Amino acid sequence: MLIQYLSWGIFILTFLASYSLLSKLLLSFEERSTIANIFGSKKQNKTKQLYKKNSSKKNKLNKKKKRKSPSLDDFKNDNMEEEYSDTSKKENENIVLEDKKSGNDKSANLSLMKFLEGSISNLLESNIKIGAADRFGLNLYMAGACEVIKRANSLTYDQFVELLKVALSLIGNKASAAKKLADQYEEYLLEPQYISIFQAGSEALEKFNKGDQKALESIKECLDQWRNPKKDDSPSEGPISVMFTDIVGSTKLTQELGDEGAQKVLRVHNAIVRVALKDFQGKEVKHTGDGIMARFSKSNKAVESALIIIKVLKTHNLESPELPLHIRIGINAGEPIIEENDLFGSTVQMAARICDAADTDKILVSNIIRELSQGKSINFNEAGKYAMKGIEGPVTLYEPIRK
C-alpha cells in the first residue's frame, strides 16, 4: 500500500512539473495570467504587475516623443519606407471615439468599392499613369469621397478612419502612409490648394450615389488640375468682398475640452463654414488656425453666407451642448492685392479688424458692404462707431439682419 501511495505521489509531482514547463512554452502571457488568477498563483500575479509597470514606463517615454506636423514631403517619405515603430503605431491609434452607435460599415465599404473601381477604370482606360505626387492628390480626392460615405452611413470617426485606410491602401499607399493621412487629413485641408480636390471627391461621390455614372470621370479632370494648378492672380471685375471667421475663446476651449475636444470643435467650424461658402459661391483663401478667410465676388453673397453660418451654428449648439462653438464674423469689400491665391492689403486688414470688433455669434460689416447689398433681402442696423488701428476717426459698422 505504501509503495502504491509513493507511486501516485511521484506521478503527480512529475505531472505538475511537466505542466509548468509546457505552459511556459505553449501558452501566451495572457493565458498563463488567466490560469494563475484561477489558481491564485502569487508568483504569476507578481510577474503580471512587473509587466504592467514596465509597460507603463515605456508608454511614458513614448509620449515624450515629438510629432511633426504633416506635409506633402512627409507623405512621400512615408510611402518610400516604413518608418513607424510598433510604439508609434499604438500612439497614432489613440483616436477619440464619437459618442454614437456604430454605423453601417458594410454598406460603406460596398459604396467605396464601387466608386473606387469605376474611378480607377476611367484612369486605366485613358492610360493615365499615377506618380507619387499624383497619388497624394488622389488620396485627398478619396478622402472627400469617404467623407460623404461617412455621412450617408452614419459612421463613427473610428469607422471613417478605417474606411479611409482601406481606400488609400487599395490605391497603392503603404500601410503607414495610409494610416497617417487617414488620421490627419483634416490638417492638410488647412491649406487652400488641397481643398478643391477634396471637395471634388465629395461632389463626385454624391453624384455617383444618385446614379450619375459620368461622375466617375471627374477623377481625370481633377488629376489634370492637380498637376497644373491655375493661379488666381488675374484682376477681378469690381470689388472683392473679404470675410473672416474667428472662433471665440479658442484658448479657453482647449483648456476646458483638451486638445482632442478643441479639435472636434474646429472640425465643426470648418464643416459649417465650408458648406456655406460652397452654397454662396465663396472661395476659401486660407485657414487662419482659429478661423477661415474667404472671398466673394458679390457682397450680398458674403452676407448671406455669414447669416447662414450663424444660423447653423446656433442649431449645432442646441443639439450638441457638449461641443459649444461660438464665432464672430467680419466682412469688408475693396480691391485687395491678389498674389499666389492669397489676398493682401488694406481691404484684408480692415476685414480682419472688423471681425475682431464683432461680439460673440455676431456679424459686422463695413459701410461699403451695406451699400453694395442694397436692394437685396437684407437689412442693416447700425452697430456703432469703432476705432480702427491705422484709420483716422471712428468707423461706423453695421449688423446685417435678414428681412
NORLINRA-V903042 format. One record per helix or strand of 2 or more residues. SS is the DSSP state (alpha for helix, beta for strand). FROM is the first residue (numbers start at 1). TO is the last residue. Records with the same first field share a line. If there is no record, write none. Layout:
SS=FROM-TO ; FROM-TO
This chain:
alpha=2-26 ; 29-39 ; 42-63 ; 72-80 ; 86-92 ; 105-125 ; 132-152 ; 157-170 ; 175-188 ; 192-209 ; 213-227 ; 250-279 ; 299-319 ; 321-323 ; 346-357 ; 367-372
beta=240-247 ; 283-287 ; 292-296 ; 327-334 ; 337-339 ; 342-344 ; 363-365 ; 378-387 ; 394-402
